[in-house]
Amino acid sequence: MQEVYDSIAYLYDGTLEGLFTAVFCAFERHEVPTDVCREADYQPRLSQLAITIETSLQKADRVRAGILRACGRRGYRRVRRAALSDNPSAGTDVYRFVAFAMAENAKRPCHGCPRRGTCRSAFCSPRQSSCPKVVGRLIDDVTNPAVKPVHKLSVAVNRECEHMRQFLRFQELEGGLFYARCNPKANVVPLIMDHFAERFNVQPFIIYDENHAIAGISEGGDWQLVNTRDWPDHELKLPPATATEAVMADAWRRFYRALSVNCRYNPELRRQLMPKRLWKNITEVKGEA
């Protein structure tokens, strides 16, 4: 006797491309999965069929293009940030938002028109990736149950990116390499690499995310991501620090203490602005209780 399932869960590999592939498969198979989540985060439910989705770059690109058409570049950036959140519901929230966006996109007056993008209609302006009115409604209507979760996840990931830009501390290694270690609560290294690559220019550097076992490696202005999860101990093999690194780190700690005003010390505010979970990788406060 064939077992009957009440719901379906799509499991993906945790990457942005894997999530977009799962979204594509839902449309392709005309299924409405109850959960779309990373394999590592999946919690089985009673009478739920779990389907593992193999990542396809071609399918992911088609979903990416569809999001750009429906929501514009600003909407795509919001979806991308939400997808990189560590929240277990991120995949499901992104899928529901994309399904809603595609349905709204299909309601346009010129949807399916062979002259779309070439005529003079306000909906088909070649300078617009999609109708401005539709884009604004999709992105900014946070009262919509399909939009609100993605908006909240995007804001949280954006805040984590800002923390990394503020609190990453690089150390100089032999050979002219600069190395920073971080422990964010979202997979933000892909989002901050452009920022640091622009500032380091041709100087080689590595940003290693120990929570997600991902390293961003930049050399000559270009950068790439490396997954270290399958490496021994999940660690990069790096050269030792330079002879002057310890001296510079001590000088930075002394400078930090010299600027502090003891009579205005507010530990609670300090923990709000500089989350304590990041302290172990921040030179000036490393080792503090």
Solvent accessible surface area in square Angstrom, and as a share of the most:
residue,aa,sasa,rsa
1,M,241,1.08
2,Q,159,0.71
3,E,114,0.51
4,V,121,0.69
5,Y,87,0.33
6,D,122,0.63
7,S,26,0.17
8,I,38,0.19
9,A,0,0.00
10,Y,0,0.00
11,L,16,0.08
12,Y,3,0.01
13,D,79,0.41
14,G,26,0.25
15,T,63,0.36
16,L,21,0.10
17,E,54,0.24
18,G,0,0.00
19,L,1,0.00
20,F,0,0.00
21,T,1,0.00
22,A,0,0.00
23,V,1,0.00
24,F,29,0.12
25,C,6,0.03
26,A,3,0.02
27,F,90,0.38
28,E,95,0.42
29,R,106,0.39
30,H,167,0.74
31,E,48,0.22
32,V,123,0.71
33,P,3,0.02
34,T,44,0.26
35,D,21,0.11
36,V,0,0.00
37,C,11,0.07
38,R,36,0.13
39,E,89,0.40
40,A,101,0.79
41,D,47,0.24
42,Y,38,0.14
43,Q,143,0.64
44,P,106,0.67
45,R,135,0.49
46,L,173,0.86
47,S,50,0.32
48,Q,17,0.07
49,L,64,0.32
50,A,44,0.34
51,I,38,0.19
52,T,69,0.40
53,I,9,0.04
54,E,141,0.63
55,T,54,0.31
56,S,32,0.21
57,L,122,0.60
58,Q,139,0.62
59,K,61,0.26
60,A,1,0.00
61,D,76,0.40
62,R,147,0.54
63,V,9,0.05
64,R,54,0.20
65,A,40,0.31
66,G,1,0.01
67,I,1,0.00
68,L,43,0.22
69,R,120,0.44
70,A,0,0.00
71,C,0,0.00
72,G,5,0.05
73,R,164,0.60
74,R,106,0.39
75,G,0,0.00
76,Y,32,0.12
77,R,120,0.44
78,R,31,0.11
79,V,0,0.00
80,R,76,0.28
81,R,55,0.20
82,A,0,0.00
83,A,7,0.06
84,L,13,0.07
85,S,9,0.06
86,D,58,0.30
87,N,64,0.33
88,P,85,0.53
89,S,48,0.31
90,A,0,0.00
91,G,1,0.01
92,T,10,0.06
93,D,18,0.09
94,V,0,0.00
95,Y,13,0.05
96,R,122,0.45
97,F,1,0.00
98,V,1,0.00
99,A,32,0.25
100,F,46,0.19
101,A,1,0.01
102,M,45,0.20
103,A,54,0.42
104,E,22,0.10
105,N,10,0.05
106,A,52,0.40
107,K,145,0.62
108,R,14,0.05
109,P,106,0.67
110,C,16,0.10
111,H,93,0.42
112,G,66,0.63
113,C,50,0.30
114,P,136,0.85
115,R,152,0.55
116,R,72,0.26
117,G,36,0.35
118,T,111,0.64
119,C,23,0.14
120,R,246,0.90
121,S,43,0.28
122,A,87,0.67
123,F,68,0.29
124,C,4,0.03
125,S,28,0.18
126,P,108,0.68
127,R,212,0.77
128,Q,89,0.39
129,S,64,0.42
130,S,7,0.04
131,C,4,0.03
132,P,70,0.44
133,K,159,0.67
134,V,11,0.06
135,V,22,0.12
136,G,26,0.25
137,R,116,0.42
138,L,0,0.00
139,I,0,0.00
140,D,81,0.42
141,D,51,0.27
142,V,58,0.33
143,T,118,0.69
144,N,33,0.17
145,P,116,0.73
146,A,18,0.14
147,V,1,0.01
148,K,100,0.42
149,P,43,0.27
150,V,1,0.00
151,H,54,0.24
152,K,125,0.53
153,L,16,0.08
154,S,3,0.02
155,V,62,0.36
156,A,40,0.31
157,V,3,0.01
158,N,71,0.36
159,R,132,0.48
160,E,3,0.01
161,C,4,0.02
162,E,72,0.32
163,H,24,0.11
164,M,4,0.02
165,R,76,0.28
166,Q,87,0.39
167,F,25,0.10
168,L,15,0.08
169,R,56,0.21
170,F,53,0.22
171,Q,68,0.30
172,E,59,0.27
173,L,7,0.03
174,E,88,0.40
175,G,84,0.81
176,G,29,0.28
177,L,30,0.15
178,F,56,0.23
179,Y,15,0.06
180,A,0,0.00
181,R,74,0.27
182,C,4,0.02
183,N,13,0.07
184,P,0,0.00
185,K,116,0.49
186,A,4,0.03
187,N,26,0.13
188,V,0,0.00
189,V,0,0.00
190,P,16,0.10
191,L,36,0.18
192,I,0,0.00
193,M,0,0.00
194,D,92,0.48
195,H,48,0.21
196,F,18,0.07
197,A,8,0.06
198,E,133,0.59
199,R,148,0.54
200,F,43,0.18
201,N,95,0.49
202,V,100,0.58
203,Q,58,0.26
204,P,40,0.25
205,F,0,0.00
206,I,13,0.07
207,I,0,0.00
208,Y,4,0.02
209,D,0,0.00
210,E,44,0.20
211,N,81,0.41
212,H,26,0.12
213,A,4,0.03
214,I,28,0.14
215,A,0,0.00
216,G,0,0.00
217,I,50,0.25
218,S,1,0.01
219,E,126,0.56
220,G,46,0.44
221,G,31,0.29
222,D,112,0.58
223,W,76,0.27
224,Q,113,0.50
225,L,73,0.36
226,V,33,0.19
227,N,92,0.47
228,T,0,0.00
229,R,118,0.43
230,D,134,0.70
231,W,99,0.35
232,P,100,0.63
233,D,121,0.63
234,H,82,0.37
235,E,61,0.27
236,L,21,0.11
237,K,162,0.69
238,L,59,0.30
239,P,53,0.33
240,P,88,0.55
241,A,44,0.34
242,T,29,0.17
243,A,102,0.79
244,T,79,0.46
245,E,30,0.13
246,A,74,0.57
247,V,100,0.58
248,M,123,0.55
249,A,19,0.15
250,D,56,0.29
251,A,48,0.37
252,W,101,0.35
253,R,66,0.24
254,R,158,0.58
255,F,106,0.44
256,Y,61,0.23
257,R,144,0.53
258,A,82,0.64
259,L,116,0.58
260,S,64,0.41
261,V,83,0.47
262,N,132,0.68
263,C,118,0.71
264,R,191,0.70
265,Y,130,0.50
266,N,74,0.38
267,P,56,0.36
268,E,106,0.47
269,L,84,0.42
270,R,44,0.16
271,R,109,0.40
272,Q,118,0.53
273,L,115,0.57
274,M,20,0.09
275,P,18,0.11
276,K,97,0.41
277,R,85,0.31
278,L,5,0.03
279,W,16,0.06
280,K,114,0.48
281,N,24,0.12
282,I,1,0.01
283,T,27,0.16
284,E,8,0.03
285,V,0,0.00
286,K,117,0.50
287,G,78,0.75
288,E,78,0.35
289,A,113,0.88
